[in-house]
Amino acid sequence: MLDTNDGQIAGRLPAQTITGPQTLLFAASTGIIVTNLFAPQTLVGLIGPSLGAGAASVGLVAMATLLGYAGGLFFLVPMADLGENRRLILRMLVAAALAAGIAALAPTAASLLIVLFILGAACSAIQILVPIAASMAPPGEAGRVIGDVMSGLMIGILLARPLASLVADAWGWRAFYGLSAAALALLTIVLAFALPRRRPQAKSSYGALIASLFGLLRAEPVLRRRALTAALVMAAFSLFWTAVALRLAQPPFGLGQRGIALFALVGAGGAVVTPLFGRAGDHGWTRSATIFCHFVLIGAMALTAWAGSFHTGAAWLPLVLMGASAVLLDIGVTGDQTLGRRAVNLLQPEARGRLNGLFVGIFFIGGAIGSLLAGVAWASGGWPTVCVIGVAFGLAALLVDWIGGPE
């Protein structure tokens, strides 16, 4: 099966095969863009009070960009199968830079939520960049290229929180969005000169492409299964990282924004395993590696529940345990999504933009749900409730593995 699909990709390779510097550029670009999606998770403790949002509703701030991203994946990314990709990416990045600049000036919580939704939608340009990289991969190396690019994406996700915390500690949360607007503007200029042109083979209308999303989802069981498990683990990921900033501010930790930034930096260590999971997929170990990732996620949530149960005494032991659980959680989520993305990119090369839009859109809906539940769970039952919900998401992913059978 793998050889046949890889042959399909090889048959549609552009004249230009991806180089090392190009892979690095793709990875860096996705990392820069994605920071906007996850920075709010560590800024909720500052944004909420400054704009008058209550404890139960702070999850809305973290949810807005994720939900906007999902919307962009469903309604903007499919255009990658219709028009020239380079032009589309540049236009979306210009919109993202403008939205980030406006977010820095938002006067109310309602206006910020609207702008963050638009920012998230524009950041879905990531999922046009990744298929371009995959289409340029040499035969049999799609998993390696996707894994390498995904490592930049995951580093961006994991560094978004410490970077946002450090900037907010020094200059306030609005400064983060000002800096992000400048970074996105600079990235747009670089990609305008460096991106190759990619014109898809699809000959259809935009309306027909959007309508075809449901047909693709119905026709591809691998897409349904991989998107569902990705949504479940992403929900656990967002749940944890939205609520952990609130828990770390309490005893025995008592961390400020700078301490939370250092903690989030520890979690970035999980990104180093991303290429390993891509290579595991190339060797045919997708199912076993996916099940392993889900067990790791469950173990991480159990460990973090124990670490969070400490309320008195020395803070170093629970903090170490909490950091270890963050690394394990990120490994589980990174592995699942890398393996899932590889499987989806091998399905129908001519529909790669729509397939990626569906896959990532569905799992970011899971992330938005996790962020929303974080605020509700924290307000109703505190850290234990957060962890119980996280374990439930992991168990549900294992259930999907069991029902789905081998790929």
Legacy VTK file of the C-alpha trace (Angstrom):
# vtk DataFile Version 3.0
C-alpha trace
ASCII
DATASET POLYDATA
POINTS 407 float
0.000 0.000 0.000
2.716 2.445 0.941
4.666 1.878 -2.236
1.594 2.503 -4.404
0.714 5.759 -2.707
4.275 6.991 -2.710
4.308 6.296 -6.419
1.255 8.502 -6.832
3.076 11.326 -5.117
6.193 10.726 -7.187
4.162 10.885 -10.370
3.026 14.395 -9.500
6.267 15.854 -8.236
7.130 19.274 -9.588
10.382 19.735 -11.437
11.921 21.156 -8.278
12.630 18.691 -5.459
12.814 20.122 -1.951
16.275 21.013 -0.633
17.601 21.249 2.907
17.401 25.067 3.060
13.865 24.968 1.656
12.821 22.437 4.285
14.267 24.715 6.952
12.363 27.682 5.492
9.086 25.755 5.490
9.674 24.629 9.081
10.580 28.137 10.280
7.598 29.671 8.481
5.084 27.301 10.034
6.688 27.846 13.440
6.410 31.638 13.195
2.790 31.573 12.024
1.552 29.018 14.547
2.723 30.998 17.592
-0.393 33.149 17.195
-2.665 30.167 17.776
-1.282 29.052 21.126
0.060 32.205 22.763
-3.377 33.085 24.214
-3.270 29.906 26.313
-0.586 31.378 28.556
-1.907 34.951 28.361
-5.446 34.227 29.585
-4.494 35.148 33.145
-3.552 38.652 31.930
-6.031 39.214 29.096
-9.090 38.173 31.119
-8.727 40.662 34.003
-7.537 43.505 31.759
-10.663 43.213 29.595
-13.113 42.231 32.343
-13.543 38.518 31.489
-14.495 36.115 34.309
-12.724 32.864 35.249
-15.241 30.626 33.471
-14.977 32.604 30.220
-11.197 32.984 29.921
-11.162 29.838 27.809
-12.934 31.830 25.097
-9.757 33.853 24.538
-7.738 30.697 23.881
-10.587 29.217 21.839
-11.055 32.136 19.417
-7.900 31.698 17.326
-8.248 27.896 17.279
-11.849 28.117 16.111
-10.896 30.721 13.498
-8.091 28.451 12.340
-10.562 25.599 11.896
-12.824 27.900 9.889
-9.910 28.900 7.668
-9.054 25.270 7.083
-12.576 24.469 5.942
-13.200 27.567 3.802
-9.803 29.048 2.824
-7.367 26.118 2.520
-9.530 24.295 -0.091
-8.691 27.171 -2.445
-5.181 25.647 -2.578
-6.710 23.002 -4.868
-8.178 25.727 -7.082
-5.660 28.542 -7.537
-1.937 29.253 -7.480
-0.706 28.504 -3.958
2.059 31.085 -3.566
-0.283 34.023 -4.194
-2.886 32.609 -1.803
-0.335 32.154 0.989
0.978 35.710 0.658
-2.501 37.221 0.771
-3.385 35.234 3.888
-0.173 36.313 5.611
-0.905 39.970 4.896
-4.339 39.497 6.499
-2.728 37.772 9.498
-0.249 40.617 10.011
-3.053 43.194 9.926
-5.211 41.182 12.344
-2.327 40.793 14.819
-1.690 44.528 14.714
-5.357 45.266 15.415
-5.396 42.715 18.278
-2.669 44.731 19.997
-5.092 47.664 20.137
-8.381 45.850 20.895
-10.350 47.861 23.506
-12.835 45.177 24.638
-13.031 41.416 25.074
-15.653 41.143 22.322
-13.537 43.030 19.781
-10.466 40.972 20.696
-12.352 37.706 20.183
-13.470 38.807 16.707
-9.967 39.874 15.673
-8.393 36.694 17.084
-10.882 34.615 15.092
-9.796 36.425 11.900
-6.131 36.012 12.858
-6.640 32.274 13.359
-8.381 31.921 9.987
-5.513 33.699 8.189
-2.940 31.518 9.953
-4.415 28.477 8.191
-1.880 29.343 5.466
0.259 26.828 7.355
-1.773 24.020 5.850
-1.023 25.222 2.352
2.705 25.369 3.074
2.861 21.784 4.411
1.284 20.163 1.311
3.662 22.125 -0.924
6.575 20.648 1.016
5.060 17.153 0.815
4.547 17.441 -2.958
8.240 18.311 -3.384
9.475 15.293 -1.384
11.498 12.601 -3.204
9.721 9.233 -3.672
9.404 7.302 -0.419
10.443 10.272 1.743
7.144 12.075 2.276
7.105 11.059 5.945
10.611 12.423 6.508
9.854 15.775 4.884
6.534 16.152 6.683
8.198 15.205 9.974
10.971 17.756 9.450
8.510 20.541 8.596
6.236 19.475 11.452
9.166 19.792 13.862
9.218 23.520 13.065
5.462 23.667 13.529
5.587 21.893 16.875
8.525 23.989 18.096
6.458 27.055 17.219
3.487 25.647 19.142
5.583 24.811 22.175
7.633 28.035 22.154
4.543 30.211 21.662
3.673 30.026 25.353
7.089 30.874 26.853
7.666 33.587 24.259
4.272 35.163 24.936
4.818 34.964 28.698
8.228 36.619 28.533
6.986 39.418 26.281
3.926 39.934 28.487
6.060 39.983 31.633
8.244 42.719 30.177
5.786 44.876 28.207
2.253 43.471 28.641
0.145 41.106 26.553
-0.574 43.661 23.829
3.130 43.856 23.002
3.101 40.207 21.945
0.602 40.911 19.185
2.537 43.977 18.064
5.696 41.897 17.706
3.748 39.132 15.984
2.405 41.597 13.411
5.965 42.701 12.605
7.198 39.092 12.338
4.346 38.115 10.010
5.004 41.139 7.791
8.702 40.234 7.523
7.861 36.585 6.795
5.538 37.679 4.002
8.382 39.567 2.330
10.777 36.598 2.624
8.279 34.092 1.230
7.387 36.418 -1.632
10.918 35.826 -2.946
11.494 32.242 -1.784
8.264 30.292 -2.315
7.982 28.169 -5.462
4.841 28.465 -7.533
2.391 25.562 -7.267
-0.684 25.387 -9.468
-3.111 22.545 -8.619
-4.629 20.174 -11.161
-8.230 20.575 -9.972
-10.591 22.139 -12.510
-13.631 23.130 -10.479
-15.441 26.008 -8.813
-14.981 27.113 -5.216
-18.521 26.023 -4.348
-17.926 22.571 -5.789
-14.661 22.252 -3.838
-16.377 23.120 -0.541
-19.191 20.679 -1.300
-16.598 17.999 -2.090
-15.266 18.176 1.480
-18.168 16.076 2.702
-17.615 13.569 -0.073
-13.933 13.244 0.817
-14.749 12.752 4.488
-17.320 10.095 3.636
-15.053 8.294 1.148
-11.848 8.135 3.227
-12.077 6.082 6.452
-8.398 6.748 7.207
-9.103 10.488 7.119
-12.086 10.127 9.480
-10.172 7.967 11.948
-6.984 10.028 11.951
-8.855 13.325 12.219
-10.935 12.048 15.152
-7.968 10.828 17.200
-6.099 14.045 16.378
-9.091 16.079 17.614
-9.205 14.110 20.868
-5.507 14.483 21.663
-5.574 18.150 20.626
-8.459 18.697 23.028
-6.352 17.229 25.853
-3.374 19.354 24.782
-5.354 22.618 24.767
-7.122 21.707 27.996
-3.809 21.217 29.780
-1.975 24.265 28.442
-4.904 26.615 28.990
-5.429 25.542 32.607
-1.839 24.890 33.696
-1.000 28.606 33.783
-3.798 29.047 36.318
-2.593 26.083 38.412
1.052 27.162 38.417
0.084 30.552 39.815
-1.261 28.805 42.943
0.585 27.168 45.885
2.918 25.389 46.133
4.192 26.735 42.785
3.353 30.436 42.991
4.841 31.187 39.561
4.562 34.541 37.810
4.603 35.073 34.043
8.368 34.607 33.878
8.218 31.328 35.789
5.346 30.099 33.633
7.405 30.979 30.555
10.292 28.828 31.772
7.894 25.982 32.507
6.401 26.193 29.011
9.917 26.146 27.581
10.463 22.723 29.167
7.506 21.371 27.234
9.164 22.347 23.953
11.482 19.366 24.422
8.714 17.117 23.148
9.143 18.502 19.622
12.479 16.717 19.104
10.672 13.407 18.520
8.604 14.712 15.571
10.946 13.431 12.793
11.112 10.030 14.535
7.373 9.539 14.194
7.502 10.549 10.540
10.127 7.871 9.914
8.098 5.326 11.916
5.255 5.911 9.461
7.607 5.400 6.504
8.536 2.000 7.999
4.889 0.894 8.260
4.556 1.279 12.042
1.707 3.789 11.959
-0.826 1.854 14.043
1.544 0.689 16.799
3.173 4.122 17.064
-0.237 5.795 17.281
-1.392 3.515 20.105
1.889 4.233 21.908
1.220 7.987 21.614
-2.218 7.638 23.174
-0.906 5.620 26.116
1.767 8.281 26.643
-0.925 10.981 26.695
-2.976 9.124 29.301
0.101 8.587 31.458
0.982 12.268 31.185
-2.460 13.378 32.371
-2.327 10.930 35.292
1.114 12.197 36.285
0.041 15.816 36.108
-2.978 15.056 38.292
-0.625 13.733 40.989
1.733 16.691 40.597
-1.157 19.114 40.907
-2.402 17.465 44.100
0.463 19.030 46.092
-0.641 22.193 47.882
1.994 22.619 50.595
5.683 21.887 51.139
8.622 22.285 48.783
7.588 23.150 45.239
10.503 21.504 43.423
9.133 17.921 43.367
5.631 18.709 42.046
7.138 21.198 39.600
9.506 18.537 38.222
6.610 16.087 37.928
4.472 18.709 36.233
7.281 19.467 33.764
7.768 15.763 32.983
4.054 15.382 32.328
4.131 18.396 29.978
6.953 16.830 27.929
5.157 13.462 27.782
1.900 15.112 26.769
3.597 17.013 23.964
5.300 13.831 22.734
1.968 12.013 22.577
0.233 14.833 20.736
3.145 15.447 18.351
3.391 11.772 17.450
-0.311 11.334 16.788
-0.518 14.388 14.557
2.667 13.645 12.613
1.512 10.099 11.859
-1.970 11.298 11.016
-0.736 14.032 8.695
1.488 11.563 6.861
-1.390 9.101 6.369
-3.687 11.832 5.057
-1.086 13.199 2.629
-0.797 9.751 1.042
-4.506 9.455 0.180
-5.306 11.618 -2.874
-2.479 13.881 -4.110
-4.876 15.828 -6.350
-6.999 16.746 -3.293
-4.149 17.358 -0.873
-5.246 20.882 0.098
-8.787 19.806 0.933
-7.632 16.671 2.772
-5.254 18.717 4.916
-7.956 21.300 5.505
-10.374 18.632 6.728
-7.826 16.821 8.869
-6.386 19.844 10.608
-9.725 21.667 10.769
-11.305 18.775 12.646
-8.462 18.438 15.123
-8.411 22.177 15.779
-12.111 22.035 16.562
-11.015 19.541 19.207
-8.422 22.046 20.398
-11.029 24.804 20.614
-13.314 22.527 22.639
-10.430 21.686 24.986
-9.658 25.374 25.545
-13.317 26.137 26.243
-13.618 23.208 28.662
-10.479 24.340 30.498
-12.171 27.472 31.810
-15.361 25.631 32.718
-13.516 22.733 34.393
-11.254 25.086 36.328
-14.175 27.134 37.618
-16.249 24.083 38.580
-13.752 21.567 39.972
-10.214 22.941 39.700
-7.180 20.981 38.567
-8.513 17.451 39.347
-11.471 18.018 37.015
-9.144 19.272 34.282
-7.044 16.101 34.544
-10.027 13.735 34.577
-11.299 15.271 31.348
-7.812 14.974 29.819
-7.638 11.261 30.668
-11.102 10.784 29.171
-9.914 12.287 25.892
-6.952 9.871 25.825
-9.153 6.847 26.532
-11.520 7.906 23.760
-8.569 8.030 21.336
-7.588 4.472 22.328
-11.169 3.377 21.725
-10.996 4.787 18.201
-7.731 2.859 17.679
-9.407 -0.367 18.775
-12.556 0.070 16.695
-10.704 1.279 13.607
-8.395 -1.713 13.285
-5.219 -1.824 11.152
-4.611 0.789 8.440
LINES 1 408
407 0 1 2 3 4 5 6 7 8 9 10 11 12 13 14 15 16 17 18 19 20 21 22 23 24 25 26 27 28 29 30 31 32 33 34 35 36 37 38 39 40 41 42 43 44 45 46 47 48 49 50 51 52 53 54 55 56 57 58 59 60 61 62 63 64 65 66 67 68 69 70 71 72 73 74 75 76 77 78 79 80 81 82 83 84 85 86 87 88 89 90 91 92 93 94 95 96 97 98 99 100 101 102 103 104 105 106 107 108 109 110 111 112 113 114 115 116 117 118 119 120 121 122 123 124 125 126 127 128 129 130 131 132 133 134 135 136 137 138 139 140 141 142 143 144 145 146 147 148 149 150 151 152 153 154 155 156 157 158 159 160 161 162 163 164 165 166 167 168 169 170 171 172 173 174 175 176 177 178 179 180 181 182 183 184 185 186 187 188 189 190 191 192 193 194 195 196 197 198 199 200 201 202 203 204 205 206 207 208 209 210 211 212 213 214 215 216 217 218 219 220 221 222 223 224 225 226 227 228 229 230 231 232 233 234 235 236 237 238 239 240 241 242 243 244 245 246 247 248 249 250 251 252 253 254 255 256 257 258 259 260 261 262 263 264 265 266 267 268 269 270 271 272 273 274 275 276 277 278 279 280 281 282 283 284 285 286 287 288 289 290 291 292 293 294 295 296 297 298 299 300 301 302 303 304 305 306 307 308 309 310 311 312 313 314 315 316 317 318 319 320 321 322 323 324 325 326 327 328 329 330 331 332 333 334 335 336 337 338 339 340 341 342 343 344 345 346 347 348 349 350 351 352 353 354 355 356 357 358 359 360 361 362 363 364 365 366 367 368 369 370 371 372 373 374 375 376 377 378 379 380 381 382 383 384 385 386 387 388 389 390 391 392 393 394 395 396 397 398 399 400 401 402 403 404 405 406
